[in-house]
Amino acid sequence: MTAQQPGDLRAAVRGAAARLAEAGVPSPDVDAVALAAHVLGRTAAQVRTAMVVGAPAPDPAAYGALVEQRADRVPLQHLTGRAAFRRLELAVGPGVFTPRPETEVVAGLAIDAARAAGASPVVVDLCTGSGAIALAVADELPTATVHAVELGEDAHAWAARNVADTRLPVALVHGDATTAFPELEGAVDVVVSNPPYIPLGMVPVDPEVRDHDPELALYGGSDDGLAIPLAVAARAAVLLRRGGVLVMEHADSQGESLPRALERSGSWREVHDERDLTGRPRATVATRA
């Protein structure tokens, strides 16, 4: 990327976007603005306004280095250190799964189920990763009691940082989702989970996922990717009271196989699948029988 003269913000961002597009980055314009905002200490909206009215460009060396890293497909969120999720901005980086926009729908389903459960619902997030879903529930439903568990050491550290940064009341533990919270057995209103679900041998196409998300957060432990999700669902069945609700994210190829597997277990009724904003199968919702 060539150095830009002071005041050439529009040219700097357009040049960065062209470099990212050349590298195959899916959203080059958005990412170029986001990186400029990070370097300038502004919001993306402020950068877009400054591009119109005229303003100094980011430091060429700092901005150029970030653009080249993004061109090498380092996740945007790792470069800025932040990820937006519903009403929150979370700290993320190496060692934790970067929360995706489609998971915001999953969080919304859990929030709706918790709201319907009563005035003071108990919600558990199994495989919390960065803490995104648990923190969204605590943020949008202040009367809820929210617990979360994460197995990965690095991911747990990121989740702990986000709990501290947001000051939201999430009781976070480091441990195995399939054995967590024995003290809550039979007392939980909603269990939500975004477990590892990629089938073994199916390597993600996107370099941002393949090369940077931790394997512990990706692979579902079997050829169909359902071994870990079903183990987590079995724990959810123990934690939930009768009539409690499970919300579980899955791959878009598992919109039929996961509901069928849950139905066969005998622990669930009213099993159905929900789609994300792109129309793809995204989450299974089931009621504890």
Residue pairs with C-beta under 8 A, 6 or more apart in sequence:
1 15
1 16
1 19
1 60
1 63
1 64
1 67
1 68
2 15
3 60
3 61
3 64
4 11
4 12
4 15
4 57
4 60
5 57
6 56
6 57
7 54
7 55
7 56
7 57
8 57
9 36
9 47
9 50
9 51
9 54
9 55
9 56
9 57
9 58
10 51
10 52
10 54
11 57
12 36
12 57
12 58
12 60
12 63
13 32
13 33
13 36
13 47
13 51
14 32
16 28
16 32
16 35
16 36
16 63
16 67
17 28
17 29
17 31
17 32
18 28
19 28
19 67
19 68
19 71
20 28
20 31
20 32
20 67
20 70
20 71
21 28
22 71
23 70
23 71
23 72
23 73
24 73
25 31
25 70
25 71
25 73
30 44
31 70
31 76
32 67
33 44
33 47
33 48
34 44
34 76
34 80
35 58
35 63
35 66
35 67
35 70
35 76
35 79
35 80
36 47
36 58
36 63
37 43
37 44
37 46
37 47
38 66
38 79
38 80
39 58
39 59
39 62
39 63
39 66
40 47
40 58
42 50
57 63
66 79
69 79
70 76
70 79
73 206
73 207
73 208
73 211
74 208
74 212
75 98
75 208
75 212
77 83
77 92
77 93
77 98
78 92
78 93
78 94
78 98
78 212
81 91
81 92
81 93
82 89
82 90
82 91
82 92
83 89
83 90
83 91
83 92
83 98
83 99
83 130
83 132
84 90
85 99
85 103
85 104
85 107
85 132
85 135
85 136
86 104
86 107
86 108
86 136
86 139
86 140
87 136
87 139
87 140
88 132
88 135
88 136
88 139
88 166
90 99
90 130
90 131
90 132
90 135
90 162
90 166
91 130
91 158
91 161
91 162
91 165
92 98
92 99
92 130
92 158
93 158
94 154
94 212
95 152
95 153
95 154
95 155
95 157
95 158
95 214
96 129
96 130
96 152
96 154
96 155
96 158
96 159
96 214
96 217
97 129
97 130
97 155
97 194
97 213
97 214
97 217
97 218
98 130
98 208
98 212
98 213
99 129
99 130
99 132
101 277
102 249
102 276
102 277
102 278
102 280
102 282
103 132
103 133
103 194
103 249
104 136
105 274
105 276
105 277
105 282
105 283
106 133
106 192
106 194
106 247
106 249
106 282
106 283
107 132
107 133
107 136
107 137
107 192
109 192
109 247
109 274
109 283
109 285
110 123
110 125
110 133
110 137
110 190
110 192
110 247
111 136
111 137
111 140
111 141
113 189
113 190
113 245
113 247
113 285
114 121
114 123
114 137
114 141
114 144
114 189
114 190
115 121
115 141
117 189
117 190
117 244
117 245
118 189
119 143
120 143
120 144
120 145
121 141
121 143
121 144
121 145
121 189
121 190
122 144
122 145
122 147
122 184
122 187
122 188
122 189
122 190
123 134
123 137
123 141
123 144
123 145
123 146
123 147
123 188
123 189
123 190
123 191
123 192
124 146
124 147
124 148
124 149
124 180
124 181
124 184
124 188
124 190
124 191
124 192
124 236
124 239
125 131
125 133
125 134
125 137
125 146
125 147
125 148
125 149
125 170
125 191
125 192
125 193
126 148
126 149
126 177
126 180
126 191
126 192
126 193
126 195
126 232
126 235
126 236
127 149
127 150
127 151
127 177
127 193
127 194
127 195
127 196
127 217
127 232
128 134
128 148
128 149
128 150
128 155
128 159
128 172
129 150
129 152
129 155
129 158
129 159
129 194
129 217
130 155
130 158
130 159
130 162
131 148
131 150
131 158
131 159
131 160
131 162
131 163
131 170
131 172
132 162
133 148
133 192
133 194
134 146
134 147
134 148
134 159
134 170
134 172
134 192
135 162
135 163
135 166
135 168
135 170
137 144
137 146
137 192
138 144
138 146
138 168
138 169
138 170
139 166
139 168
145 169
145 171
146 168
146 169
146 170
146 171
147 170
147 171
147 172
147 173
147 181
147 184
148 159
148 170
148 171
148 172
148 173
149 172
149 173
149 174
149 175
149 176
149 177
149 180
149 181
150 156
150 159
150 172
150 173
150 174
150 175
151 174
151 175
151 176
151 177
151 216
152 214
152 216
152 217
153 174
154 214
155 214
155 216
155 217
156 172
156 174
159 172
160 172
163 170
163 172
173 180
173 181
177 193
177 195
177 232
177 235
178 231
178 232
178 234
178 235
179 235
180 235
181 188
181 239
184 239
185 238
185 239
186 238
186 239
186 240
186 241
187 239
187 241
188 239
188 240
188 241
188 244
189 240
189 241
189 244
189 245
190 240
190 244
190 245
190 246
190 247
191 236
191 239
191 240
191 244
191 245
191 246
191 247
192 246
192 247
192 248
193 229
193 232
193 233
193 236
193 246
193 247
193 248
193 249
194 248
194 249
195 220
195 228
195 229
195 232
195 248
195 249
196 216
196 217
196 218
196 219
196 220
196 221
196 225
196 228
196 229
197 220
197 225
197 226
197 228
197 229
197 249
197 250
197 251
197 254
198 204
198 218
198 219
198 220
198 225
198 251
199 219
199 220
199 222
199 223
199 224
199 225
199 251
200 219
200 220
200 221
200 222
200 223
200 225
201 223
202 225
203 210
204 210
204 213
204 218
209 218
219 225
219 228
220 226
220 227
220 228
220 229
221 227
221 228
221 231
222 228
224 254
224 257
225 251
225 254
226 254
226 257
226 258
226 261
229 248
229 250
229 254
229 258
230 261
230 262
230 265
232 248
233 246
233 248
233 262
233 265
233 267
233 286
234 265
234 267
236 246
236 248
237 246
237 265
237 267
237 268
237 288
240 246
240 288
241 288
242 288
242 289
243 287
243 288
244 287
244 288
245 285
245 286
245 287
245 288
246 262
246 268
246 284
246 285
246 286
246 287
246 288
247 283
247 284
247 285
248 258
248 283
248 284
248 285
248 286
249 282
249 283
250 258
250 281
250 282
250 283
250 284
252 280
252 281
252 282
254 281
255 273
255 275
255 280
255 281
255 282
255 284
256 273
256 281
258 273
258 284
259 271
259 272
259 273
259 284
259 286
262 268
262 271
262 284
262 286
263 271
266 289
267 288
267 289
268 286
268 287
268 288
268 289
269 286
269 287
269 288
269 289
270 285
270 286
270 287
271 284
271 285
271 286
271 287
272 284
272 285
272 286
273 281
273 282
273 283
273 284
273 285
274 281
274 282
274 283
274 284
274 285
275 281
275 282
276 282
276 283
